[in-house]
């Protein structure tokens, strides 16, 4: 299991992924984390997602521990979003 996948699984415990209106694929330093709200699974599948978020491990972990603002990371280019931006905005409820 990759570091990113293990990190997300630990932090998502007890969270309801069904609040997300579509799937999210994180690309974190070439590691893949796929969040599927339909079945609540978090895997390392490199599948097509409604929203793909690309970042580095430091920014990724910082968003979870709130030391990095997702908005600031996006504005400074440390976080890139492809696809449905609305899904990315809903992600805050899952990572906090």
C-alpha positions as MATLAB code, in Angstrom:
seq = 'XXXXXXXXXXXXXXXXXXXXXXXXXXXXXXXXXXXXXXXXXXXXXXXXXXXXXXXXXXXXXXXXXXXXXXXXXXXXXXXXXXXXXXXXXXXXXXXX';
ca = [
       0.000    0.000    0.000;
       1.358    3.435   -0.925;
       2.019    6.132    1.664;
      -0.700    8.358    0.183;
      -3.301    5.564    0.104;
      -2.538    4.516    3.675;
      -2.732    8.157    4.812;
      -6.140    8.751    3.177;
      -7.597    5.500    4.487;
      -6.558    6.373    8.049;
      -7.980    9.896    7.787;
     -11.201    8.841    6.052;
     -12.187    6.361    8.740;
     -15.722    7.174    9.856;
     -16.235    9.778    7.097;
     -19.140    9.571    4.664;
     -17.808    9.605    1.088;
     -21.342    9.719   -0.310;
     -21.338   13.519    0.234;
     -19.058   13.697   -2.804;
     -21.047   14.138   -6.043;
     -18.476   12.161   -8.053;
     -15.228   10.229   -7.948;
     -11.881   11.821   -7.116;
      -8.440   10.679   -8.161;
      -5.508   12.108   -6.225;
      -2.108   12.020   -7.919;
       0.403   12.613   -5.130;
       4.035   12.457   -6.233;
       2.996    9.760   -8.771;
       1.034    7.771   -6.154;
      -2.649    7.242   -6.965;
      -5.554    7.434   -4.522;
      -9.022    6.844   -5.988;
     -12.054    7.805   -3.888;
     -15.326    6.280   -5.058;
     -18.393    7.752   -3.324;
     -20.722    5.200   -4.957;
     -19.346    2.286   -2.958;
     -17.295    4.163   -0.337;
     -14.052    2.522   -1.429;
     -10.623    4.142   -1.385;
      -8.130    2.309   -3.600;
      -4.988    2.836   -5.649;
      -6.864    2.170   -8.912;
      -5.736    4.422  -11.741;
      -9.287    4.744  -13.027;
     -11.041    7.601  -14.816;
     -12.435   10.077  -12.266;
     -14.829   12.997  -12.450;
     -12.174   15.129  -10.723;
      -8.399   14.638  -10.653;
      -6.272   16.522   -8.125;
      -2.504   16.604   -8.522;
      -0.136   17.742   -5.776;
       2.985   16.805   -3.800;
       3.047   14.836   -0.532;
       3.838   17.858    1.656;
       0.868   19.861    0.339;
      -1.370   16.782    0.447;
      -0.665   16.042    4.112;
      -0.804   19.758    4.961;
      -4.371   19.994    3.687;
      -5.393   17.146    5.984;
      -3.699   18.605    9.079;
      -4.888   22.127    8.140;
      -1.373   23.598    7.940;
      -1.965   24.230    4.207;
      -4.993   26.023    2.805;
      -6.351   24.193   -0.258;
      -7.285   27.552   -1.798;
      -3.765   28.953   -1.297;
      -2.222   25.747   -2.674;
      -4.421   26.041   -5.775;
      -3.644   29.733   -6.283;
       0.119   29.147   -5.992;
       0.094   26.158   -8.362;
       0.918   23.546   -5.716;
      -2.480   21.956   -6.326;
      -3.943   21.339   -9.780;
      -7.552   20.350  -10.431;
      -8.806   18.771  -13.647;
     -12.459   17.991  -14.288;
     -15.359   18.940  -12.038;
     -14.218   21.725   -9.692;
     -17.475   21.360   -7.721;
     -16.376   17.924   -6.531;
     -13.044   19.320   -5.368;
     -14.886   21.970   -3.349;
     -16.997   19.304   -1.619;
     -13.838   17.408   -0.652;
     -13.311   19.768    2.306;
     -16.102   17.980    4.199;
     -14.273   14.651    3.811;
     -10.747   15.752    4.713;
     -11.669   17.891    7.733;
];
